[in-house]
Amino acid sequence: MRKLVIAILLIFGLVACSTKMSYYFLDWAIEWKLEQYVTLNSEQQVLFDDALQQFLLWHRSEELPRYEQQLAKLSTALQQQSMTPAVWAEHVDEAKKHWSRTLDYLLPSLLPIVASFSDEQVAEVIGQLKTDEQELNEKYLGKTQAELVEMADERINKRVKKWLGTLSKEQKEAIHQYNLARGSILDMWLEYRHEWARLLGQALKNRQNEKALSHSLTVLLTEPDKLRSKAYKQALDDNTAQFGQLLILLNEQASTKQKRYFLNKMAALQQDLIELSEDTE
């Protein structure tokens, strides 16, 4: 659910005040993140660099206009106080489609690279996944429910503040009540991440079968619900719906100054996305 919320509010992680600069350095950021998991050889690096540049050109021309259109609809719904749970659900579905299209485009070009991984590279990826899991366990396991709620309050307050400015006591309380009421999914989330990493490691070890590798990566990256338990899926759906209710409430509570701040941020982000999508150089 958190990934979808970020996708909707920030659209691919781009922050309004620095969208264009963030995007122009996106290739560097992606390469830096990749290097945390695997060291490519020279041939793989050439293939990856070419795939990345082709992806960014496609993403800029094809996807950014879609993000701008969704932001326009979201901004209008919030401005006109017409945001409802049903409208929120539509935005969630649209965010899922953004992610799915991106992976559909990327996978064909990445598969040959992944299939060419050496045993040492596979071990490197699996080792980093285990490190990630350990860090998450250390961050969250052993915390009391009150401590987890406090962490969630701080996280959401920080994100909402980027879009509304300084929050009122009423808004902070609304966020706190949301975190108190939403279903606890920590154990299910950590279990899912563990199983996801295990299956990815298994797919990488059997990478010579490119057809099987393609199927595994498609499921892992674009069809995660197939790996989630019924209880976990239901809890995610419930929490996503409750977050939509929180956004509606925060919008209702927003002051004139906050609404103006939000609309200015949204307008700046939309303009950046338009200019980026039209920049073909």
Solvent accessible surface area in square Angstrom, and as a share of the most:
residue,aa,sasa,rsa
1,M,41,0.18
2,R,103,0.38
3,K,119,0.50
4,L,29,0.14
5,V,8,0.04
6,I,47,0.24
7,A,26,0.20
8,I,1,0.01
9,L,26,0.13
10,L,26,0.13
11,I,3,0.01
12,F,65,0.27
13,G,44,0.42
14,L,4,0.02
15,V,39,0.22
16,A,4,0.03
17,C,111,0.66
18,S,45,0.29
19,T,0,0.00
20,K,75,0.32
21,M,133,0.59
22,S,42,0.27
23,Y,4,0.01
24,Y,103,0.39
25,F,121,0.50
26,L,24,0.12
27,D,44,0.23
28,W,159,0.56
29,A,40,0.31
30,I,51,0.26
31,E,41,0.18
32,W,130,0.46
33,K,104,0.44
34,L,44,0.22
35,E,110,0.49
36,Q,76,0.34
37,Y,53,0.20
38,V,4,0.02
39,T,91,0.53
40,L,23,0.12
41,N,77,0.40
42,S,92,0.60
43,E,123,0.55
44,Q,4,0.02
45,Q,52,0.23
46,V,104,0.60
47,L,85,0.42
48,F,17,0.07
49,D,52,0.27
50,D,85,0.44
51,A,9,0.07
52,L,8,0.04
53,Q,84,0.37
54,Q,92,0.41
55,F,5,0.02
56,L,17,0.08
57,L,89,0.44
58,W,47,0.17
59,H,0,0.00
60,R,26,0.10
61,S,56,0.36
62,E,81,0.36
63,E,0,0.00
64,L,0,0.00
65,P,41,0.26
66,R,90,0.33
67,Y,3,0.01
68,E,27,0.12
69,Q,102,0.46
70,Q,1,0.00
71,L,0,0.00
72,A,35,0.27
73,K,107,0.45
74,L,3,0.02
75,S,12,0.08
76,T,61,0.36
77,A,9,0.07
78,L,21,0.10
79,Q,113,0.50
80,Q,123,0.55
81,Q,90,0.40
82,S,52,0.34
83,M,11,0.05
84,T,59,0.34
85,P,67,0.42
86,A,67,0.52
87,V,41,0.24
88,W,4,0.02
89,A,50,0.39
90,E,114,0.51
91,H,9,0.04
92,V,11,0.06
93,D,73,0.38
94,E,40,0.18
95,A,1,0.01
96,K,94,0.40
97,K,121,0.51
98,H,10,0.05
99,W,91,0.32
100,S,39,0.25
101,R,62,0.23
102,T,3,0.02
103,L,11,0.06
104,D,85,0.44
105,Y,78,0.30
106,L,31,0.15
107,L,13,0.06
108,P,88,0.56
109,S,45,0.29
110,L,43,0.21
111,L,16,0.08
112,P,60,0.38
113,I,7,0.03
114,V,23,0.13
115,A,24,0.19
116,S,61,0.40
117,F,19,0.08
118,S,47,0.30
119,D,102,0.53
120,E,128,0.58
121,Q,15,0.07
122,V,7,0.04
123,A,63,0.49
124,E,66,0.30
125,V,13,0.08
126,I,33,0.17
127,G,34,0.33
128,Q,48,0.21
129,L,24,0.12
130,K,134,0.57
131,T,56,0.33
132,D,24,0.12
133,E,41,0.19
134,Q,107,0.48
135,E,99,0.44
136,L,33,0.16
137,N,47,0.24
138,E,116,0.52
139,K,104,0.44
140,Y,18,0.07
141,L,89,0.44
142,G,85,0.81
143,K,76,0.32
144,T,77,0.45
145,Q,100,0.44
146,A,75,0.58
147,E,74,0.33
148,L,33,0.17
149,V,6,0.04
150,E,119,0.53
151,M,44,0.20
152,A,2,0.01
153,D,22,0.11
154,E,123,0.55
155,R,61,0.22
156,I,14,0.07
157,N,34,0.18
158,K,135,0.57
159,R,65,0.24
160,V,10,0.05
161,K,109,0.46
162,K,82,0.35
163,W,13,0.05
164,L,20,0.10
165,G,14,0.13
166,T,109,0.63
167,L,14,0.07
168,S,48,0.31
169,K,181,0.77
170,E,105,0.47
171,Q,0,0.00
172,K,100,0.42
173,E,85,0.38
174,A,10,0.08
175,I,0,0.00
176,H,60,0.27
177,Q,88,0.39
178,Y,16,0.06
179,N,4,0.02
180,L,93,0.46
181,A,78,0.60
182,R,54,0.20
183,G,35,0.34
184,S,79,0.51
185,I,28,0.14
186,L,30,0.15
187,D,106,0.55
188,M,53,0.24
189,W,52,0.18
190,L,18,0.09
191,E,122,0.55
192,Y,28,0.11
193,R,89,0.33
194,H,94,0.42
195,E,56,0.25
196,W,53,0.19
197,A,19,0.15
198,R,117,0.43
199,L,40,0.20
200,L,21,0.10
201,G,6,0.06
202,Q,88,0.39
203,A,9,0.07
204,L,6,0.03
205,K,131,0.56
206,N,87,0.45
207,R,11,0.04
208,Q,135,0.60
209,N,85,0.43
210,E,78,0.35
211,K,176,0.75
212,A,42,0.32
213,L,2,0.01
214,S,35,0.22
215,H,122,0.55
216,S,32,0.21
217,L,11,0.06
218,T,40,0.23
219,V,19,0.11
220,L,8,0.04
221,L,49,0.24
222,T,28,0.16
223,E,59,0.27
224,P,32,0.20
225,D,66,0.34
226,K,141,0.60
227,L,44,0.22
228,R,51,0.19
229,S,63,0.41
230,K,176,0.75
231,A,65,0.51
232,Y,7,0.02
233,K,69,0.29
234,Q,102,0.46
235,A,18,0.14
236,L,16,0.08
237,D,86,0.45
238,D,61,0.32
239,N,1,0.00
240,T,15,0.09
241,A,52,0.41
242,Q,64,0.28
243,F,9,0.04
244,G,0,0.00
245,Q,97,0.43
246,L,7,0.03
247,L,22,0.11
248,I,23,0.12
249,L,73,0.36
250,L,4,0.02
251,N,20,0.11
252,E,103,0.46
253,Q,41,0.18
254,A,11,0.09
255,S,55,0.35
256,T,104,0.60
257,K,149,0.63
258,Q,15,0.07
259,K,71,0.30
260,R,132,0.48
261,Y,91,0.34
262,F,20,0.08
263,L,50,0.25
264,N,92,0.47
265,K,35,0.15
266,M,3,0.01
267,A,57,0.44
268,A,47,0.37
269,L,0,0.00
270,Q,32,0.14
271,Q,89,0.39
272,D,21,0.11
273,L,0,0.00
274,I,62,0.32
275,E,65,0.29
276,L,0,0.00
277,S,19,0.12
278,E,123,0.55
279,D,40,0.21
280,T,113,0.65
281,E,184,0.83
